[in-house]
Amino acid sequence: MPATFDVVANAIATTCRVPRDAIVPESNMMSDLGIDSLDLLDLGFALEDKLGVRVPLDTWLRAVHMRTEAAEEHFIVQNLCEHVDALLVAAR
């Protein structure tokens, strides 16, 4: 199976119409890649389809909106990949 980063980056490129080569681990999905909240929700569904685990992007968006968590916690690509890895381990 491809590395989590490759799966996530390919899903971002396809779902959010971002050039694949623009996506690096340090990218902030919102400020660097221009992804909006609706695209993030679509990304969550795409990752769920590809990986078989629910990625709670809606919950994370709410936490950022309510200022209980920093956007960087979830929306830097590398941090998202780490969260996805943890969800995959928990699902085993």
N, C-alpha and C positions, 0 to 999 in steps of 0.2 A: 504494500500500500504506500502511496506517495506520502512524503512528510506532511505533517499538519499544515505547515506554512504554505506548501504548494496547493493543497486542497482549498484552504481559506483564500489564498490570493487568486486562484482560478475562479472561485465562486464570486469573489468581489468583482473581478473583471467581467464576468459574464452577467451577473445579476445587476450590478450597479453601473455597467458601461464605463469602466475605468480601464485605461490601457494597462495591460498586465505588467509591462516593464516599469510603470510608475509606482507599483506597489512594492514597498520594502518593509522589513519588520518594524522599522521606526515610524512608519506612516501613521498619522492620526487620520482615521477614516473620515472624520467630518471636516476638519480644517485643511488637511493636506490633500485629500482625495475628493472632497466636495460631495460626500455621500450624505443624504438627508435621512431623517428618521424613518420615512416610509421605505426607502431603499434598505435601511438597516433591518427592518422587519422582514422584507423579502429575502435578504441575505440569511437571516435566521432560518427561514423555511427552506432555503436552498441547502444550507449546511445540515439541517435535519434530514433532508432527503438523501444527501450524499453520505452522511456519517451514521445516521440512525439514532442520534441523540438530540434531545431538545436543547437548543441554545437559547437561554432566556434573555434575548436582546431587549424584549419589551420591558422586562423587569429592570434591566440595567439602565435603559433609557429613562424610566420613571425615577430611579434613584438619582441619576444625574440631574434630571429636571427639578427634583425636590431638594437637590444639593446635599444629599446624604452620602454621596460618593462622587469622587472626581471623575470626569470624563476619561482621563488618562488610564484609569483603572481598567476599563473595559474596551475602549475604542482605539487604542494603539494596536496595530495589527499583531505584534508579538504578544501583547497581553491577552488579546482575544485567542490566539493560538494556545497559550498556556491554559486558559480557562477551558478551551475545547478539549485539550489533552486530559485535564482533570475530569471532565464530564465523561470522556471515553473510558478512563480507568474506573470510575465509579459505576459505569454501566456494565462492566464485566462481571 
